[in-house]
Amino acid sequence: MDKNKTLGELAKENPDKTYNELTKIQEDARLKKEGVCVTAALKKDLSKGKEIDYHRYWKDMYEREHKLRQEAQGETTIVKGIGMNSPEMKTLKSEVEALKQQLHTDRDKAQARIKELEEILKSRDYTKQHDYKFLVFENKKLHKEVDELRRDNKMLARHAEDRVDRSRKAGM
């Protein structure tokens, strides 16, 4: 059996299994066939009658892994170097610091202004005076009257437009 079974074939054999279970079965079969680790691969080669130069084999494996590790470390170093020391990153870092400084300055100014306004409010107690309450009530009343007048004005304008339209239709 040199060929791995497809998921369809496995599903026909195991209709009660889920997709995830079938993929696990397929992967297990593939690993059994190919060998899970280096020693399994060596046993597989020995079982086929191949003679292996263990020293050369392990040396090649070591050199291959060493080369891959060095490449990965080099790429990581390049990414870190470019990312953290790039002109864009330096500009962004300086902008962040400037914004932090601006935030602290603005916050201090805002807190000072709040304290100033609270002092003004305490000194002016308008809300407790009778005249202030009267003026607020009158203002609300006048706003209501203005709103009513606007509604009446719109209604009269519509009424006049309707009369003009009717007279035009009548031939005047």
C-alpha positions in Angstrom: 0.0 0.0 0.0 2.2 2.8 -1.3 -0.6 5.3 -1.8 -2.2 7.3 1.0 -5.9 7.1 1.3 -8.0 10.2 0.4 -10.5 11.7 2.9 -13.3 10.4 0.7 -12.0 6.8 0.9 -11.5 7.1 4.7 -15.1 8.5 5.0 -16.5 5.5 3.1 -14.6 3.2 5.5 -15.5 5.2 8.6 -18.9 6.8 8.1 -19.3 7.6 11.8 -16.1 9.8 12.0 -16.0 13.6 11.7 -13.8 15.5 9.3 -11.3 16.3 12.0 -11.1 12.6 13.1 -10.6 11.6 9.4 -7.8 14.1 8.9 -6.1 12.8 12.0 -6.4 9.2 10.7 -5.0 10.3 7.4 -2.1 12.1 9.0 -1.3 9.1 11.3 -1.2 6.8 8.3 1.1 9.1 6.5 3.4 9.4 9.4 3.5 5.6 9.9 4.4 5.2 6.2 7.1 7.9 6.1 8.4 7.6 9.7 7.8 9.9 12.5 11.4 10.9 13.5 14.9 10.5 12.3 15.5 7.2 14.0 12.3 5.8 12.3 13.6 7.0 9.0 16.9 5.3 9.7 15.1 2.1 10.5 13.0 2.4 7.4 16.2 2.8 5.3 17.8 -0.2 7.1 14.8 -2.3 6.5 15.1 -1.6 2.7 18.6 -2.9 2.8 20.4 0.4 2.5 23.7 0.8 4.2 24.0 4.2 5.9 27.1 6.1 6.8 25.9 7.3 10.2 28.6 9.8 10.7 28.0 11.5 7.3 24.2 11.3 7.8 24.3 13.0 11.2 26.8 15.6 10.1 24.6 16.5 7.1 21.6 16.7 9.4 23.5 18.9 11.8 24.8 21.2 9.1 21.3 21.5 7.5 19.7 22.4 10.9 22.6 24.8 11.7 22.2 26.6 8.4 18.4 26.9 8.9 18.9 28.3 12.4 21.4 30.8 11.2 19.1 32.0 8.4 16.2 32.3 10.8 18.3 34.3 13.3 19.6 36.5 10.5 16.1 37.2 9.3 14.9 38.0 12.8 17.8 40.4 13.4 17.1 42.1 10.1 13.4 42.5 10.9 14.1 43.8 14.4 16.8 46.2 13.1 14.7 47.6 10.2 11.5 47.8 12.3 12.9 49.5 15.3 15.5 51.8 13.7 13.8 52.7 10.5 13.3 56.4 9.9 9.5 55.9 10.0 9.7 54.3 13.4 12.0 57.0 14.7 9.6 59.6 13.4 6.6 57.8 15.0 8.4 57.5 18.3 9.2 61.3 18.4 5.5 62.0 17.5 4.4 59.8 20.3 6.6 61.6 22.8 5.5 65.0 21.5 1.8 64.0 21.8 2.4 62.7 25.4 4.0 66.0 26.3 1.1 67.9 24.6 -1.4 65.8 26.5 0.2 66.5 29.9 0.3 70.3 29.0 -3.3 70.3 27.8 -4.5 68.4 30.9 -2.8 70.8 33.2 -4.3 73.8 31.4 -7.8 72.1 31.4 -7.6 71.4 35.1 -6.6 75.0 35.8 -9.5 76.3 33.7 -11.9 74.0 35.5 -10.8 75.3 38.8 -11.1 78.9 37.5 -14.6 78.3 36.2 -15.7 76.6 39.5 -14.5 79.7 41.4 -16.5 82.0 39.1 -19.6 79.9 39.5 -19.3 79.9 43.3 -18.9 83.7 43.3 -21.9 84.3 41.0 -24.7 82.0 42.4 -27.1 83.0 39.6 -29.2 79.9 40.0 -30.3 80.8 43.5 -31.5 84.3 42.6 -35.2 84.9 41.9 -34.4 87.2 38.9 -32.4 84.5 37.2 -35.1 81.9 37.6 -37.7 84.4 36.3 -35.5 85.2 33.2 -35.1 81.5 32.4 -38.9 81.0 32.6 -39.5 84.0 30.4 -37.0 82.8 27.9 -38.6 79.4 27.7 -42.0 81.0 27.2 -40.7 83.3 24.4 -39.2 80.3 22.7 -42.6 78.5 22.7 -44.3 81.6 21.3 -41.7 81.9 18.5 -42.2 78.2 17.6 -46.0 78.7 17.5 -45.6 81.8 15.3 -43.4 79.9 12.9 -45.9 77.1 12.6 -48.7 79.6 12.0 -46.6 81.4 9.4 -45.9 78.1 7.6 -49.6 77.2 7.7 -50.6 80.6 6.3 -48.0 80.4 3.6 -49.4 77.0 2.5 -52.9 78.3 2.6 -51.9 81.3 0.4 -50.1 79.0 -2.1 -53.1 76.8 -2.3 -55.4 79.8 -3.1 -52.9 81.0 -5.8 -52.7 77.6 -7.3 -56.5 77.3 -7.4 -56.9 80.7 -9.0 -54.4 79.8 -11.6 -56.2 76.6 -12.4 -59.4 78.5 -12.6 -57.9 80.6 -15.4 -57.1 83.9 -13.6 
